[in-house]
Amino acid sequence: MTRVAAVDCGTNSIRLLVADADPATGAIKDLDRRMTIVRLGQGVDRTGRLAPEALERTFAACREYAAVIGELGADAIRFVATSASRDASNREDFVRGVVDILGVEPEVISGDQEAEFSFTGATRELVGRADLARPFLVTDIGGGSTEFVVGDTAVTAARSVDVGCVRMTERHLVRDGVVTDPPTPGAIAAMTRDIDAALDLAEATVSLREARTLVGLAGSVTSVAAIALGLAEYDPVAIHHARIPVEQVRAVTERLLAATHAERAAIPVLHPGRVDVIGAGALVLLRIMERTGAREVVVSEHDILDGIAWSIA
């Protein structure tokens, strides 16, 4: 067994998985899995740069993760950085900080690489299940980008597009530095147009409508699932592989987009760091389901982080 540490640093959150991996089979046993909302992508869509306060939040989380990795004694570390750090002109500041803290250089991966890791992490457990038809369409809704991957046992097509819960919120729902509470119909319509245009781009590469099973990943999807399931607290075991019908996704999305900040914050399963961006994330998921004709989304708690860990193994 090899003890591996995988770090996934996205636009909204940074996550750590320390696990024992079997190099022969790729089987993974979790030892520590955690997530911190750092909003690394704060303002990147507007300024093209990583904000100093966003970098410091991210480095603070890295210091916490370094302590966990040191305590558990990982043999190998892989740090993958995605949308926000791809877009930033000062990403070298980010790279230097991570190297100083964790001793490993972050790999600023392409959208296609991100898609492949997500597909591997999400579908490894699903292949062979008689109740889930293939091919799969895996969609990973992040803070700055959304990945679409189609495949059976391996990726056949992938595309990353620049719509995510943070990017859409900052572009359409922020006025004078404050998130509109609740969003206006005009803002929702503008956000919908952006999402639909991104789906047009994705569909030029990926056959979105030919997949038989839609698999949804990341915090926007799992949060919508938790709300749809009526959970009193966030329960990854109940959420993992839950099948949420499109009618429930639509109802949750409409509820979130009509709610005030206080009403969203009162939802017990919603992480405080997602309160302002969950409406946009839910709308991305809903528009994907409406475009593809998916009657349900299979929700996975295993995603790019697991794909990174398997790549080390």
N, C-alpha and C positions, 0 to 999 in steps of 0.2 A: 504494500500500500504506500502511496505517496501522499503526503500532507500538502495541500495546495491552498493558496490564498488568491482569490479573484476579487478585483475591485472594478466596479463599473461606475464611472463618473459621467453623469448626463447633465442636461440643462437645468433640471430641477432638483435632482437628488444624487447622492453618492451612496453606493451600497457595497457591502463586504460579504463575501462567503469564504469561510475557512472550512475545509472538508478533507476527509480521507478519500482518496481516489484510487481505484484499481486500474493500473495502466493497461491490463489485458482486456478488461471488459468496459471500462469507462464508468463503472458504477460509482456513485458518489454517496458518502455518508456525511451529512451536515454536522459540523461542530459548533459553528457560530455563523448566524446570518442576521445582518442588521442593515438598517437604512437611516440616513440622515438627510433632511431637507436642507440644502445649502443655497439653492437658487443661483448656481454658478452663472446661468445665462441672463441674469438681471441686466436689462438694457442692451444686450448684445445686438438684438435686431435693429435697434435705433442707432447705436454708437459704433458698432463693429469692434468693441473692446470689452474685455473682462473688467468689471468694476473692482476697485481695491477692496471694498467691503465684501464682495462676493468671493474674491480670492481668499480673504482671511477666514471666512466661514468654512470654505472648502479645506483649507490647510488645518483648521482646528479639528475637523472630522478626520483628516488624514493622520493627525497625531493620535487621536483616539484609536484609530484602526491599527496604527503601528504598534501600540501597546498590546492590543488583542493578538495580533500576529506574532509578536515576540513571546507572549505568554504561552500560546499554543504551539509555537515552534514549527511554523510552516517551512517546508523544504523549497518551495518555489512560489514566487509571486508574479502575477500578471495584472497590470493596471491598464485598463482600456478607457479612453476618453472619447466622448461622442460629440453630438451636434454643436454645443456652445463653443467648445475648444477648437473645433474645426473652423468656425466662422470668425474667431477673434484675431485681430491683428497683433495683439500682445500675448499670444499663447505661449511664447517662450518664458514669460514670467511664471505662468502656471507650471510649465515643465520643470523649471529650476526648483520651484517650491516643493513639488512632489518628490523629486530626486533627493533633495535635502532631508525630507522627512522619512520617506519609505525606502530610499536607496535603490529605487527602480524607476526607469524612465517611462512615463505614460505613453502608450501607443495611441496616437490620435488617428483612429481608424476611419476608413471610408464608410459611406452609407451602405455599400454592398457588403463589406465585412461585418458591419453591425447587423445587417439582415441575416447573414449566414449564422452568426452566433445565436441570434434570437431563435431562428428556426430549429437549430440543433437542440437548444435548451428546452424549447417548448414541446417538440414533437417526439423526442426520444422515447417517452413513456406511452405515447399514443399509437405508435405504429403497431399494427396487429390487432387493435381493438375492433371487434366485429360491429360495434354499435356506432362507429365513426367512419364515414366514407372518406375515401381519398380521391383526389389530392387535397392537401391542406392549403388554406390560405392563412398564413400567420401575419397578424398586424400588431406592431409594437408602437403604441402611442406614447411618445416621450414628451419632454418639455419643449424641445425645439424642432424636432422632426418626427415623422412617422415612417416606419419601414413596412413594406409589403413584400412577402416572400411566398411563392407558390412552390410546392414540391410534394413528392410522395415519400420516399425514404431519403431523398437528397434534394437540394435546392435545384429547381429548374429555371426560375426567373426571380429577380428581385429588383426593387426600386425604393429609394429613400426620397421623400419629399419634405419640403420645409414648412410643415404645419405641425404644431404641437400645442399642448395646453398653455405653456408659458408664452410662446411666440404669439398665439392668437389672442391671449388675454392682453398682452402689452400692446399689440397692434390695434385692437378694436375696442377693448373694454376699459382702458385707462384714460382718465381725463384729469389734467393738472396733477398728475402723480398719484391719483387715487382710483381704485377700481370702481367702475360704475355699479351702483347698488340699488336695485338690480339692473341688468343690462337693458338698454332701450331696444325696441323692435328694430330700429335702423342698424344698431350695432350688431345684433344677432344676424340680420340679413347680410351685412357686409362680411361677417365672419363665415357665414354659410357659403357665400360666393368664393371666398378664398379657399375653403376646404374643398369645394366642388372642383375648382380649377386645379388643385393639387391632385385630386382623384383622376382628373383627365390626364395629367402627366403620368401618374402611376400606371394608368390603364394602357398607355402607349407601349409599356414594357412588360407589364404583368397582366395576365388574363384573369382579372379579378372575378369575373362572373362564371368561370369554368370550375373553380374549386368547389368541393362538395362539403367541406367543413371549415368554418371560420374559427380560428383560435386567436383570442385576444390576450395581449400581455401588457404589463406595466401598471403603474399606480392609478391612472385614470380608469382603466378597465376594471381592475380589482376593486376600486372604490365604488364604482357604479354597481358592480355585482354585490358587494356587501350591503349597499342600500336596498337593492332590489330583493335581496334575501331577507331583509328585515332584521339583520343581526344587531344585537344589543352592544356588541363589541367586536372589534376586528378579529376574525378567526381564519387564519390562512388555510387550515385544514378543511373548513366548510366551503371556502371560496375556491380552492384548487379543484379544477375540473367541473365546477358548477356550470350548468347550461342555462343561460339567461335568454328568454325569448325576446324578439325585437320589440314586442308591445311593452314589455317591462323596461327595456332600455329607453324607449321613447317617453314613457311616463316619468322615469327618473330624470331624464334630460330636461323635460319641460318643468319639472319641479325645481331643479337646480337653477335653471335660467330665470325663473320667476321669483326666486328667493332673495332675501337680503343677506348681507354678510352674517348678521347675527343668527338668522335662521339656518344658514349652511353650517355655521360653527356649532350649532346645537345638535347636529347629526352625530351620534356617538361614535360611529365607525370611521368618520372622516378625520384624517390627520390634519392638524392645524396648518401645516405647510401647504395643504391642497385646497384650503377653503376658498381662496380667491381664484384658483385656476381650474377647479373641477368642472364648472359649467362648460368651459371651452373644450375640455377633454372629453366630456360626455357627448358633446355635439359632434366632435370628430368621429367617435365610435358610432353614433347613430347614423351619420351620413354614409359611413362605410357600409353599414348593414343595409341601408336603403339602396345604395348603389349596386351592391352585389346581390341583393335579393335574399340575403341570409335570414333564415327564420329564427336563428339563435346564434349566440356566441359561446364557445367553449372557453372558459376562463382558466388561465394557467398562472400559477404562482412561480413556475419555473420558466426562465427566460434567458436573456442575454448573459446574466451572471452565471447561470449553470453552463451555458455554452462556452464561456471563457474558462470555467473550471475544467470542463471536459477537454478543452484544447490543450490545457497543461498536462492532463493525464495521458 
